[in-house]
């Protein structure tokens, strides 16, 4: 059996199981697209965690969970004769062929950046009024900012040099300081947002994913703080009873681990 044949048989097995669960399982029978939505979001975040942890066995499991949800939505839609999993597959296949004319037609590209620019231009030709239409409204703000900046850069709305972006960061910080001095809370929030937006943009020029970078710091902080908590328990002294100087000793120890 070829590898491709084995893959298709595995996919068919999942389709059969989904049919059986939808027909026989009380929980699966009552699910709707709306009831599955929040569970799907949770599964995608769990996949993201596994990727950041570089736990490939867990990535495999979480990919299975996400794939199940794709099959589940398609099954629900097939019951109302709106679409099925074949339509889903053909839809993405058609899109990939149409948006890769440098592979499936005679368009020439020199590098990845040209591919990205062509991608956004092709989407506009498909009838989209804005390159930003494809940014989901419900994305977390940081991820959304990153996608916005990436998309507008794809049509040439971008800085030329990283130094220019850093100058913008400094400019926004200056404006934030000014509003803090004035004490206008609404203006402070607005300028704080501008600082974050400009930092996220700078991350793109540094080829750093801001979401991954922040999550890396989150994990680092959690590890160090939990070390501090463990030392607090060893001393039988609650954190609230420790001075900042005492806590800082263990914090510095945690940084060496």
C-alpha positions in Angstrom: 0.0 0.0 0.0 1.4 3.4 -1.0 1.7 6.2 1.5 -0.9 8.2 -0.3 -3.3 5.3 -0.3 -2.8 4.8 3.5 -3.5 8.4 4.1 -6.7 8.3 2.1 -7.9 5.2 4.0 -7.2 6.9 7.3 -9.2 9.9 6.1 -12.0 7.6 5.0 -12.0 5.9 8.4 -12.4 9.3 10.1 -15.4 10.1 7.8 -17.0 6.8 8.6 -16.6 7.3 12.4 -18.0 10.8 12.1 -21.1 9.4 10.4 -21.5 6.8 13.1 -21.2 9.3 15.9 -23.6 11.7 14.4 -26.2 9.0 14.0 -25.7 7.1 17.3 -24.0 9.4 20.0 -26.5 11.6 22.0 -23.9 14.3 22.4 -22.7 14.4 18.8 -26.3 14.3 17.5 -27.3 17.5 19.2 -24.2 19.6 18.2 -24.6 22.6 15.9 -22.0 24.9 14.2 -22.7 27.4 16.9 -22.2 24.9 19.8 -18.9 23.7 18.4 -17.5 27.2 17.7 -16.0 27.9 21.1 -14.7 24.3 21.3 -12.9 24.8 18.0 -11.3 28.0 19.2 -10.1 26.1 22.3 -8.7 23.3 20.2 -6.7 25.7 18.0 -5.2 27.4 21.1 -4.2 24.0 22.4 -2.5 23.3 19.1 -0.7 26.6 19.4 0.5 25.7 22.9 1.8 22.3 21.7 3.7 24.0 18.8 5.3 26.6 21.1 6.2 23.7 23.5 7.7 21.9 20.5 5.9 18.8 21.7 5.4 17.0 18.3 3.4 14.1 19.8 1.0 16.6 21.3 0.9 18.6 18.0 -0.2 15.3 16.3 -3.0 14.8 18.8 -4.2 18.4 18.6 -4.1 18.4 14.8 -6.4 15.4 15.0 -8.8 17.4 17.2 -8.8 20.3 14.8 -9.3 17.9 11.9 -12.3 16.3 13.7 -13.9 19.7 14.0 -13.5 20.4 10.3 -15.1 17.1 9.5 -17.9 17.8 12.1 -18.8 21.1 10.5 -18.8 19.6 7.1 -21.0 16.7 8.3 -23.5 19.2 9.8 -23.6 21.2 6.5 -24.1 18.0 4.4 -27.2 17.3 6.4 -28.8 20.5 5.2 -27.3 20.0 1.7 -25.3 23.2 1.9 -21.8 21.6 1.4 -19.8 18.5 2.4 -16.2 17.7 3.0 -15.5 17.2 -0.7 -16.7 20.8 -1.4 -14.5 22.0 1.4 -11.4 20.2 -0.1 -12.2 21.4 -3.6 -12.7 25.0 -2.4 -9.3 25.2 -0.8 -7.7 23.4 -3.8 -9.2 25.8 -6.2 -8.1 28.8 -4.1 -4.5 27.4 -3.9 -4.3 26.9 -7.7 -5.7 30.4 -8.4 -3.5 32.1 -6.0 -0.3 30.4 -7.1 -0.1 31.4 -10.7 3.7 31.1 -10.4 3.2 27.4 -10.0 0.1 26.7 -12.0 0.4 29.4 -14.7 3.1 31.4 -16.3 3.6 34.2 -13.7 7.2 34.6 -12.7 8.3 35.6 -9.1 11.7 36.3 -7.7 11.1 35.7 -4.0 8.7 35.2 -1.1 7.8 38.9 -0.9 6.6 38.9 -4.5 4.4 35.8 -3.8 2.8 37.7 -0.9 2.2 40.8 -2.9 0.6 38.8 -5.7 -1.5 36.9 -3.2 -3.1 40.2 -1.9 -3.6 41.6 -5.4 -5.3 38.4 -6.5 -7.7 38.6 -3.6 -8.7 42.1 -4.6 -9.3 40.9 -8.2 -11.7 38.2 -6.7 -14.0 41.0 -5.6 -12.7 42.0 -2.1 -13.0 45.7 -1.5 -10.2 45.8 1.0 -7.1 43.8 1.7 -8.2 43.9 5.3 -11.4 42.0 4.7 -9.7 38.7 5.5 -8.7 39.7 9.0 -11.2 38.1 11.4 -12.9 40.6 13.7 -12.7 38.2 16.7 -8.9 37.7 16.5 -7.1 38.7 19.7 -5.9 42.3 19.4 -2.2 41.5 19.1 -2.7 38.8 16.5 -5.0 41.1 14.6 -2.5 44.0 14.6 0.2 41.7 13.2 -2.1 40.4 10.4 -3.2 44.0 9.6 0.3 45.1 9.2 1.3 42.1 7.2 -1.5 42.5 4.8 -1.1 46.2 4.1 2.7 45.6 3.6 1.7 43.0 1.0 0.3 45.8 -1.2 3.3 48.2 -0.6 2.0 50.2 2.4 5.1 49.8 4.5 8.3 51.3 5.9 11.5 51.0 3.9 13.9 50.4 6.8 13.7 49.0 10.3 15.3 52.2 11.7 12.2 54.1 10.5 9.9 51.8 12.4 12.0 52.1 15.6 11.9 55.9 15.2 8.1 55.6 15.1 8.2 53.5 18.3 10.2 56.3 20.0 7.8 58.9 18.7 4.8 57.0 20.1 6.5 56.6 23.5 7.1 60.4 23.6 3.4 61.0 22.9 2.4 58.5 25.6 4.7 60.2 28.2 3.1 63.6 27.2 -0.5 62.2 27.8 0.6 60.6 31.1 1.8 63.9 32.3 -1.5 65.5 31.4 -3.4 62.7 33.2 -6.0 62.2 30.4 -6.9 58.6 30.8 -8.7 58.2 27.5 -5.7 59.8 25.7 -3.3 57.6 27.6 -5.1 54.5 26.5 -5.1 55.6 22.9 -1.4 56.4 22.9 -0.6 53.2 24.8 -2.4 51.3 21.9 -0.3 53.3 19.4 2.9 52.2 21.2 1.9 48.5 21.1 0.9 48.8 17.5 4.2 50.3 16.5 6.1 47.7 18.6 4.2 44.9 16.8 5.1 46.5 13.5 8.8 46.7 14.5 8.7 43.0 15.4 7.8 42.2 11.8 10.9 44.0 10.6 13.0 42.0 13.1 11.3 38.8 11.8 9.9 38.2 15.3 6.4 36.9 15.8 5.1 39.2 18.6 2.6 36.7 19.9 5.2 34.0 20.2 7.7 36.4 21.8 5.2 37.5 24.4 4.1 33.9 25.1 7.8 33.0 25.5 8.1 35.7 28.2 4.8 34.6 29.8 6.2 31.1 30.2 9.5 32.4 31.5 7.7 34.6 34.1 5.5 31.7 35.2 8.5 29.4 35.6 10.4 32.0 37.7 7.4 33.0 39.8 6.6 29.3 40.6 10.2 28.9 41.7 9.7 31.8 44.0 6.5 30.2 45.3 8.3 26.9 46.0 11.0 28.7 48.0 8.3 30.5 49.9 6.8 27.2 50.9 10.2 25.7 51.8 10.7 28.7 54.2 7.1 28.3 55.4 6.8 32.0 54.8 3.9 33.3 52.6 4.8 35.6 49.8 2.7 38.4 51.3 5.0 38.3 54.3 8.2 38.5 52.3 9.9 41.8 51.4 10.6 42.6 47.8 14.3 42.2 48.6 13.8 38.7 49.9 11.7 37.8 46.9 14.3 39.3 44.5 17.0 36.9 45.9 14.9 33.9 44.7 13.9 35.6 41.5 17.6 36.0 40.6 18.2 32.3 41.4 15.3 31.4 39.1 16.9 33.3 36.3 19.9 31.0 36.5 17.9 27.8 36.1 
